[in-house]
């Protein structure tokens, strides 16, 4: 009869804790699936962009350049309502292929320099 001696509030707290743990696991799993889906969409969009750039405009292919935004800023300045040139397209290198192990200090240093942090 040891179980019956535990107060009701302790039981409720245990049940709520288990429920919150399961909810957290569910949210973590859904977040992982969203991350995978987002990455898959980005890969597809990038591939379609590269295919269309190879086709080009009027048969003339558009140059696609891989760029690491952590080493240098993109070499163009886009402003609102200005026409974009289609002679070159700069693609950012995905973070896993940049070959740089970013710790928190280097990320803060990059953030203070104004470079985009991935």
N, C-alpha and C positions, 0 to 999 in steps of 0.2 A: 504494500500500500504506500510505497514511497512516492510513486508518481502522483497520487492524489493529494499529497501534502504540498505540492508546488503551487504557488499562487497563480491565479488566472492571468495576471499582468505579465508574468514571466512566460507563460505559454503564448500569449499574444505577441510578445516581443520576439520570441523565437520564430513564430510563424511569419511575422512581418519581415524579419531578417532573412529567412529562407526565400520568401517571395522577392525581396529586393535583390538578392543574389542572383536568382533565376532571371529576373528582369534585366539585370546588368549583363549577364551572359548573352541573353537574347539581343540586346542592343549592340553589344560588341560584335556578335556574329553578323547582324544586319549591316553594321558599319563596314566590316570587312568585305561583304558582298558589294556594297555601294562603291567602295574603293576599287575593287576589281572591275566593276562595270564601267566606272569613270575612266580607268586606265584603258580598257578595251575600246571605248568610244574615242579617246584621244588618239590611240594607235590607228584606228580606222580612218579618222579624219586626216591625220598626218599622211597616211598612205594614199588616200584619195587626192590630197593636195599635191603630193609628189607625182602621181600619175597624170594629173591635169597639167602640171608644170612641164612635164615631159612632152605632152601634146602641144602645149604652147598656144600662142595667139597667132593666127594666120600661118600655122605651120612652123613658126619660129619658137623653139623651146625657151622656157624661162629658166634662168640659172637658180638652182636651189643650193643654199650655203648653210652648212651646219655651224652653229654658233654657241659658244659657252658663255652665257650671260654673267657667270661669276668671275670670269677673268677680265672681260671688257663689256662695256655697255653695247647694246645693239647700235650699229653704225648709221642710224637714221633717227630723225626726230619727227614723229607723227604728231600732227596737231589737228584739232577739231576742224572739220569741214574743209580739209585740204585733200587734193587728189593724191592717191597713192600711186607710186610708180610700180609697174609690173615687170621691170627688167630683171629684178633679183628678188628672191624670197629667202628670208633668214629664218631657219628653224632652230629653236633652242634644243640643245643636247639634253636628253632626259637625265635626271639626277643620278641614276644608277650607272650611267656610262661616262660620267664626268671625270672619274678617277681621282676625286678629291674627297678625303674624309673630313667632313665639316664638324668641328666641335662647337660648343656654344660660344667660345671666345671669337672664333673666326666668323661665325654667323652674326654676332653683335657688331664686329668690325665692318662686315659687309653692309649690314643694315645702316650703320652710321655713315657709310660712304654713299649711300643712296642706290646701291646695286640691288636688283631684285633677289630675294631669298627664296629658294625652292625647297 
